[in-house]
Structure formats: structure tokens, C-alpha cells
Amino acid sequence: MKRFEGFQKGVNLGGWISQYYRRDEEYFNTFITEEDIEEIAALGFDHVRVPVDYNVLEDEEGNVLEAGFKHLEDCRRWCADRGLNMLIDLHECYGYSFDPLKDMDRRAFFYDEALQARFLNLWREIAERFKDHADQIAFEPLNEIVLYDVAQAWNDLAGRYIKLMRSIIPDCRLVIGGVCYNSVLTVPLLDLPTTEGIIYNFHCYEPLIFTHQGAYWVDGMPEDFRIGYPRTLKEYRAAGEMLDAEVTGGVQTEGIREIGEAFFEDIFAPAIEKAAKDDVPLYCGEYGVIDLADNADKLRWLKDIHAVMNKHGIGRALWTYKERDFGMQDEQFADIREEFIRIL
């Protein structure tokens, strides 16, 4: 299987210009700085994934916000000075969000020509501004398509997106994931023109009952719930019964082996097969464990998932660099930071 060269070991800048605590320039100018990029480079990462929301780059009428684009350009320049690559991820677009805390129709965007035209217009603007940096920057059209039944509609829109981006940046690298919150199990549903520069993307927070234990945004999850790693499939399945079946994911898959490296081998296998068949690289744009989990369990989980990613040459970006309940720089990681970084 091909490797996504230059994007093998990354970290997300979540909570900066997407999922931010405050939407103002003081916050944007201080949450991530050049010193953070210096630290990321010093830790041995080769890239950053930069989630950005549409309303940082344009106002509600679709007019460009220069200040938002400046943050992307600043990050690009800081990274270039330190030999880092950068993935620009449109985390939310006008008319669509993956965020379970936002009450909206998540189907409408995939069948609304006006919303899609606006989405493509924003990407035209992004492409024009960064077309001279295709050797450093890759592009991700949209974060986490939630609904399974829009898979074909998403393929159709992604195909139009690819055509647009290629018309502006012929050699661009485009990182595209599937449905069900970008589940690794839905990579085989992707039906795209697999020309050079297409990368299949997935996110992996498996088993979700472990990686998101106590997460306030997961419907049905008690905030005081805790569970270790590893546990048996039976234990994870039983604990997951309090959650919606759509989010419990890989542990419900039939015929998989017990939790450990073999579990990740089994749930990754269809995506690996699809990527090999289509001759495209495979990339995991998000993975990580909530800060509420036991630190020793975090290390065991990270070792298992990394063993399989390394074996198959799957590039990845940890969620996330700081704060947002998963930050590797936060105090909850202090006791294991050295070992955590070594595994990364």
C-alpha cells in the first residue's frame, strides 16, 4: 500500500480556529503561536492538521474574512520555516456540522445545490490562496460526514470537489474520508476518481466506550463513567449498550478478534484492502484518548494502535495538541508525557 509521504506523524491543532472557546482575534492570536509550532517540530512530528471553521474564513453572507486566512498563512509559514507539512481541514461548512451538540438537519447539505455551491466557492478561495504551496499543504474537504445514508451523495460532491481543486492545483493532495463520523469501517464505501494525490482518510476512537469515557457530548454517556484498557469485547459491548449503536463502532463488528493489536488489524482490514486495491495511501486524521482515562491505559491503547499503523504505513495525526479534553500538552498527561511522546 502506498504511503502518504510527509504526513506520517502529525498532531491536530484542535480548538484553535475550529471548536474554539472564543471567536475573537485575541484568542486566535494566543491559543496557537509560533512557539507551539516550534515545540511540535522539536517533538519530531512531520505535519500538523489544522481544523478551521467556515465562519473564520467567511462571514454569514459568504464574504471573505482576511483575518481568518491570515491565521492559516501564518501557520503555513511557521511550519515551512521548520520543515513541517500542513493539512488544511474544513471542519465545518455553511449548512453542515458534525458536532452532536448542534441541532441541525445533517442530511440537507448533501442534496442542496445552493449550499454545495457555497462550499465549493469557499474551497476555490482556499485553493487560489495556497496553490503555490502544493509541496507543503494537503487539503481535506470536510470533517466527519455523520449519516450513513448520504454515502453516495457525498461521493458525488467529493467528485466535484476533486475536479475543482485539480483545476486550480493540478498536483494537489486531497484527503477524503467516508461516512459514520469518518469511520474506518466505511472507507470501502468511497467511490472516487483515484488519480495520483487522492488519500483515503478515517478517524479512529475505537473502542469509543474507552476513548470517550465520561464525554459530556456523547449522548447517553454518564459523565462519571470509567472503564480501562484493555478489556474484553464482551465487556466493551455490554458497557456500550447505553449508547446509540451508530457510535459504538468496531466492537460490534462480527468475527473480530479480542482487544489488542489484533482488534485494530481486524477493523482496519477492509480499509487497507480498499486502499491497496485503489492504489492510494491511507491516513488516520484523528485518534486519541480523553483526558479522563487512566494514564497507563492511554499508553497501552497508543502502543496497540500504533503497532498496526506502523506495520501498514498508515499516516496519522493525533487529536490533539492542547486542551479540548484530549490535549497531549495538558497537565493530565504530565506523568506519562515522556513515554507518550516516545510512542508517538
Secondary structure, DSSP 8 states (H G I E B T S, - for coil): ----TT-SSEEE-TTSBSS-S--SHHHHHHHS-HHHHHHHHHTT--EEEEEEEHHHHB-TT--B-HHHHHHHHHHHHHHHHTT-EEEEEEEEBTTB---TTS---TTGGGG-HHHHHHHHHHHHHHHHHHGGGTTTEEEE--S----GGGHHHHHHHHHHHHHHHHHH-TT--EEEE-STTTBGGGGGG------TTEEEEEEE--SHHHHTTT-TTSTT--TT----SS--HHHHHHHGGGS-HHHHGGGG-TT---TTHHHHHHHHHHHHHHHHHHT--EEEEEE---TTS-HHHHHHHHHHHHHHHHHHT-EEEES-SSSTTT-TTSGGGGGGHHHHHHH-
